[in-house]
Amino acid sequence: MTTRVLLIGGTGLIGRSVDADLATWPDTVVTSLTRRKTSGSDHIIDFEYLCAAPEMTLRNVAPSGIDVAISCLGTTLRAAGS
């Protein structure tokens, strides 16, 4: 059985690590939502719109649904001040 994973924030340090790890799992399909274009991004998302209309946004990027959602959203140490 295929596991469908929605990865949010996959371009940061943690997100890239999670994405690389998931790539080694058999029968796993990862859909990555990012705010900017990168070599590994599947879907560029306006996160404010995602918050306003989540069902409509997610239906477009994962029409067959998702089994697991992983959020790797965060900030940098520089921006956090620690």
C-alpha beads as a LAMMPS data file, in Angstrom:
LAMMPS data file: protein, C-alpha beads

82 atoms
81 bonds

1 atom types
1 bond types

-500.0 500.0 xlo xhi
-500.0 500.0 ylo yhi
-500.0 500.0 zlo zhi

Masses

1 110.0

Atoms # bond

1 1 1 0.000 0.000 0.000
2 1 1 1.350 3.423 -0.949
3 1 1 1.660 6.045 1.771
4 1 1 0.968 9.591 0.555
5 1 1 2.915 12.203 2.527
6 1 1 2.352 15.957 2.430
7 1 1 5.559 17.770 3.405
8 1 1 5.251 21.449 4.272
9 1 1 8.434 23.496 4.556
10 1 1 10.717 21.049 2.817
11 1 1 13.300 23.635 1.720
12 1 1 14.782 24.398 5.135
13 1 1 17.445 22.468 7.018
14 1 1 15.031 20.091 8.739
15 1 1 12.672 19.838 5.769
16 1 1 15.468 18.812 3.400
17 1 1 16.577 16.151 5.859
18 1 1 13.045 14.788 6.258
19 1 1 12.532 14.828 2.473
20 1 1 15.789 12.940 1.882
21 1 1 14.845 10.356 4.503
22 1 1 11.362 9.864 3.045
23 1 1 12.897 9.329 -0.401
24 1 1 14.448 6.090 0.905
25 1 1 11.135 4.678 2.139
26 1 1 9.524 2.172 -0.235
27 1 1 5.965 2.794 -1.406
28 1 1 6.007 6.428 -0.236
29 1 1 4.936 9.351 -2.407
30 1 1 5.907 12.804 -1.131
31 1 1 4.134 15.994 -2.178
32 1 1 6.122 19.020 -1.061
33 1 1 4.609 22.462 -0.532
34 1 1 7.054 25.375 -0.684
35 1 1 6.798 29.151 -0.790
36 1 1 9.522 29.538 -3.396
37 1 1 10.796 27.595 -6.397
38 1 1 13.594 25.124 -5.718
39 1 1 14.922 22.146 -7.599
40 1 1 12.951 19.751 -5.404
41 1 1 9.719 21.662 -4.941
42 1 1 6.535 20.125 -6.251
43 1 1 4.080 22.918 -5.577
44 1 1 4.633 26.580 -4.834
45 1 1 1.964 27.651 -2.353
46 1 1 0.779 30.981 -1.008
47 1 1 0.582 29.948 2.640
48 1 1 -1.825 32.784 3.486
49 1 1 -4.233 31.386 0.874
50 1 1 -3.651 27.890 2.245
51 1 1 -4.796 29.101 5.675
52 1 1 -7.827 30.860 4.162
53 1 1 -8.933 27.971 1.928
54 1 1 -7.100 24.779 2.957
55 1 1 -9.456 22.242 1.426
56 1 1 -9.472 23.919 -1.985
57 1 1 -5.688 24.346 -2.024
58 1 1 -4.910 20.807 -0.911
59 1 1 -7.438 19.257 -3.284
60 1 1 -5.487 20.821 -6.170
61 1 1 -2.074 19.545 -5.050
62 1 1 -3.127 16.135 -3.717
63 1 1 -6.309 15.114 -5.529
64 1 1 -6.114 11.516 -4.290
65 1 1 -5.696 12.658 -0.682
66 1 1 -2.916 12.325 1.866
67 1 1 -2.211 9.849 4.620
68 1 1 0.386 11.791 6.603
69 1 1 1.151 15.518 6.858
70 1 1 4.505 16.712 8.142
71 1 1 5.234 20.363 8.881
72 1 1 8.836 21.517 8.903
73 1 1 7.982 25.199 9.041
74 1 1 10.250 27.223 11.261
75 1 1 12.719 30.058 11.376
76 1 1 16.451 30.509 11.272
77 1 1 18.620 30.919 14.345
78 1 1 19.570 34.385 13.091
79 1 1 15.935 35.503 12.794
80 1 1 15.038 33.965 16.162
81 1 1 17.905 35.760 17.868
82 1 1 19.388 32.742 19.601

Bonds

1 1 1 2
2 1 2 3
3 1 3 4
4 1 4 5
5 1 5 6
6 1 6 7
7 1 7 8
8 1 8 9
9 1 9 10
10 1 10 11
11 1 11 12
12 1 12 13
13 1 13 14
14 1 14 15
15 1 15 16
16 1 16 17
17 1 17 18
18 1 18 19
19 1 19 20
20 1 20 21
21 1 21 22
22 1 22 23
23 1 23 24
24 1 24 25
25 1 25 26
26 1 26 27
27 1 27 28
28 1 28 29
29 1 29 30
30 1 30 31
31 1 31 32
32 1 32 33
33 1 33 34
34 1 34 35
35 1 35 36
36 1 36 37
37 1 37 38
38 1 38 39
39 1 39 40
40 1 40 41
41 1 41 42
42 1 42 43
43 1 43 44
44 1 44 45
45 1 45 46
46 1 46 47
47 1 47 48
48 1 48 49
49 1 49 50
50 1 50 51
51 1 51 52
52 1 52 53
53 1 53 54
54 1 54 55
55 1 55 56
56 1 56 57
57 1 57 58
58 1 58 59
59 1 59 60
60 1 60 61
61 1 61 62
62 1 62 63
63 1 63 64
64 1 64 65
65 1 65 66
66 1 66 67
67 1 67 68
68 1 68 69
69 1 69 70
70 1 70 71
71 1 71 72
72 1 72 73
73 1 73 74
74 1 74 75
75 1 75 76
76 1 76 77
77 1 77 78
78 1 78 79
79 1 79 80
80 1 80 81
81 1 81 82
